[in-house]
Amino acid sequence: MTTAAKTPAANSPTATAGESRTEHGVDVGVGAGAAATASTDPGSTGAAPVQTLAELSEGQVLARIFPRLPDAATQLLGPGDDAAVLRAPDGRFVVTTDMMIQGPDFRMAWSTPHDLGWKAAATNLSDVAAMGARPTALVVAIAAPPSTPISVIEGIADGLRDCCEALAPGCGVVGGDLSASDALTLAVTAFGDLEGREPVLRSGARPGDVVALAGGLGEAGAGLELLFRHGVDANGVPDAALASAVREQYPVEVGAQLAPSPPIDLGPAAAIAGATAMMDLSDGLFIDAGRLAKASGVGIDFAADALGDSIGLALGGGEDHGLLATFPADAVVPEGFRVIGTATDAAGAVLVDGRTHEQGGWDPYRGWDGALG
């Protein structure tokens, strides 16, 4: 889940939901009751009107999306029917789903459409990898105000494609859904192949295991802090130009927040190396380590010097989307992982150098002020 949701912003246009139906293998229902409106691309001078979803038929929207999306290597039947058909060589498949909603999960002034598509894919790919599986396919549902320019949906499709090609080659988009809503919403379901291995659960850690991390820690949280501090106007409203300047000055931190690149290949690598437990880091190291500790009946003691310069951001920043894993003490930890602590017999406890630490992290029911941005 994401945390970009703490400052006021103008409301998005209201959408009238239309009747959904299946077309070209995707259930669609974009603004059937909404009047067509003219709009302009974000950042334009307003001189050139652009096509919005309300001005296009369902078939026209789909025709703009499908050519931009990647095929899945496992697909036997892709978009074009009521459902896709995929190969499952293992006889089992991993499945997960995650949502991104304008307001609690992202701000349109800060993220490009490409960012949104990339992040929607990346966060789901990471969950599949955390089970020790290799991502194979995505199903993507998008609901948007009818006034949304079609270029925004095209940009999201491009982000989905580029993320799959960069982080999980062979994974593709095999279907989805289109509808209308007051706020832009993306819901992605991801599938994965265990390739004959057992899934790596949260519940397998044992006292004495080493705790290791693959991926960044704290950069995404730092990027979010920078956006809330410097990417808003005098009234605290997210501002696209200011956010662009922040991103240019702090590309690593802001990039980690808006377009993360989880170490997808290291999920299967960890499983092969004998990981006893593993999970994706989405809500902050402290919260997620606590979940793994509770599931496994162990404690986790982090080494402070392994958490970077800001222990607060490392533990509570959230949205790192790295992989937290435990390995037997005598195991060879795969390259790309670094040891950051040990599993103890203090069931459920999360400590730093043997001491308690203030809890941090993201809770969507307590961290959003209701603004859309």
VENCORGI-V234242 format. One record per residue. SS is DSSP state (h for helix, s for strand, l for the rest). PHI is phi as a letter, one per 30 degrees, with the letter a starting at -180 (NA if undefined). BURIAL is # if it has 16 or more other ideal C-beta (glycine too) atoms within 10 Angstrom, else .. Layout:
[[SS	PHI	BURIAL] [SS	PHI	BURIAL]]
This chain:
[[l	NA	#] [l	c	#] [l	b	#] [l	d	#] [l	a	#] [l	b	#] [l	b	#] [l	d	.] [l	a	#] [l	d	.] [l	d	.] [l	d	#] [l	d	#] [l	d	.] [l	c	#] [l	c	.] [l	d	#] [l	c	#] [l	d	.] [l	d	#] [s	a	.] [s	d	.] [s	b	#] [l	h	#] [l	i	#] [s	b	#] [s	d	#] [s	b	#] [s	a	#] [l	d	#] [l	h	#] [l	d	#] [l	c	.] [l	c	#] [l	d	.] [l	d	.] [l	b	.] [l	c	.] [s	b	#] [l	b	.] [l	d	.] [l	e	.] [l	i	.] [l	d	.] [l	d	.] [l	j	.] [l	d	.] [l	c	.] [l	d	.] [s	b	.] [l	d	#] [s	c	#] [h	e	#] [h	d	#] [h	c	#] [l	c	#] [l	d	.] [h	e	#] [h	d	.] [h	d	.] [h	d	#] [h	d	#] [h	d	.] [h	d	#] [h	d	#] [h	e	#] [l	d	.] [l	d	#] [l	c	#] [l	d	#] [l	d	.] [l	c	#] [l	d	.] [l	c	#] [s	d	#] [s	c	.] [s	b	.] [l	c	#] [l	e	#] [l	k	.] [l	b	.] [l	d	.] [l	a	.] [l	d	#] [s	b	.] [s	b	#] [l	d	.] [l	b	.] [l	e	.] [l	d	.] [l	i	.] [l	b	.] [l	b	#] [s	d	#] [s	b	.] [s	b	#] [s	b	.] [s	a	#] [s	c	#] [s	b	#] [s	b	#] [s	e	#] [l	j	#] [l	d	#] [l	c	#] [s	a	#] [l	c	#] [l	d	#] [l	d	#] [l	c	#] [l	c	#] [l	d	#] [h	e	#] [h	d	#] [h	e	#] [h	d	#] [h	d	#] [h	d	#] [h	d	#] [h	d	#] [h	d	#] [h	d	#] [h	d	#] [h	d	#] [h	e	#] [h	d	#] [h	d	#] [h	d	#] [h	d	#] [l	d	#] [l	d	#] [l	i	#] [l	c	#] [s	c	#] [s	d	#] [s	b	#] [s	a	#] [s	b	#] [s	c	#] [s	b	#] [s	c	#] [s	b	#] [s	c	#] [s	b	#] [l	e	#] [l	e	#] [l	d	#] [l	d	#] [s	d	#] [h	d	#] [h	d	#] [h	d	#] [h	d	#] [h	d	#] [h	d	#] [h	d	#] [h	d	#] [h	d	#] [h	d	#] [h	e	#] [h	d	#] [h	d	#] [h	d	#] [h	e	#] [h	d	.] [h	d	.] [h	c	#] [l	b	#] [l	e	.] [l	j	#] [l	d	#] [s	b	#] [s	c	#] [s	c	#] [s	l	#] [s	l	#] [s	a	#] [s	b	#] [s	a	#] [s	c	#] [l	a	#] [l	d	#] [l	b	#] [l	d	#] [s	b	#] [s	b	#] [s	b	#] [s	b	#] [s	c	#] [s	c	#] [s	b	#] [s	b	#] [s	c	#] [l	d	#] [l	h	.] [l	i	.] [l	c	.] [l	d	.] [l	d	.] [l	c	#] [l	c	#] [l	d	#] [l	c	.] [l	c	#] [l	d	#] [l	b	.] [l	e	.] [l	j	.] [l	d	#] [s	d	#] [s	c	#] [s	b	#] [s	b	#] [s	c	#] [l	j	#] [l	d	#] [l	b	#] [l	j	#] [h	d	#] [h	d	#] [h	d	#] [h	d	#] [h	d	#] [h	d	#] [h	d	.] [h	d	#] [h	d	#] [h	d	#] [h	d	.] [h	b	.] [l	c	#] [s	b	#] [l	d	.] [l	d	.] [l	c	.] [l	i	.] [l	d	#] [s	e	#] [l	b	#] [h	d	#] [h	d	.] [h	d	#] [h	d	#] [h	d	#] [h	d	.] [h	d	#] [h	d	#] [h	d	.] [h	d	.] [l	b	#] [h	d	.] [h	d	.] [h	d	#] [h	d	#] [h	d	#] [h	d	#] [h	d	#] [h	d	#] [l	b	#] [l	d	#] [l	b	#] [l	d	#] [l	d	#] [l	e	#] [h	d	#] [h	d	#] [h	d	#] [h	e	#] [h	d	#] [h	d	#] [h	d	#] [h	d	.] [l	d	#] [l	j	.] [l	e	#] [l	c	#] [s	a	#] [s	a	#] [s	a	#] [s	d	#] [l	c	#] [l	c	#] [l	c	#] [l	j	#] [h	e	#] [h	d	#] [h	d	#] [h	d	#] [h	d	#] [h	d	#] [h	d	.] [h	d	#] [h	d	#] [h	d	#] [h	d	#] [h	c	#] [l	i	.] [l	b	#] [s	c	#] [s	b	#] [s	c	#] [s	d	#] [l	d	.] [h	e	.] [h	d	.] [h	c	#] [l	c	#] [l	i	.] [l	d	.] [l	c	.] [h	d	#] [h	d	.] [h	d	#] [h	d	#] [h	d	#] [h	b	#] [l	d	#] [l	i	#] [l	i	#] [l	d	#] [l	h	#] [l	d	#] [s	c	#] [s	c	#] [s	b	#] [s	c	#] [s	b	#] [l	e	#] [l	e	.] [l	c	.] [l	d	#] [l	d	.] [l	d	#] [l	e	#] [l	e	.] [l	j	.] [s	c	#] [s	b	.] [s	d	.] [s	b	#] [s	l	#] [s	b	#] [s	c	#] [s	c	#] [l	c	.] [l	d	.] [l	e	.] [l	i	.] [l	d	#] [s	b	#] [s	b	#] [s	b	#] [l	h	.] [l	i	.] [s	c	.] [l	d	.] [l	b	#] [l	d	.] [l	d	.] [l	b	#] [l	k	#] [l	c	#] [l	b	.] [l	d	.] [l	d	.] [l	b	.] [l	c	#] [l	c	#] [l	c	.] [l	j	.] [l	d	#] [l	c	#] [l	i	#]]
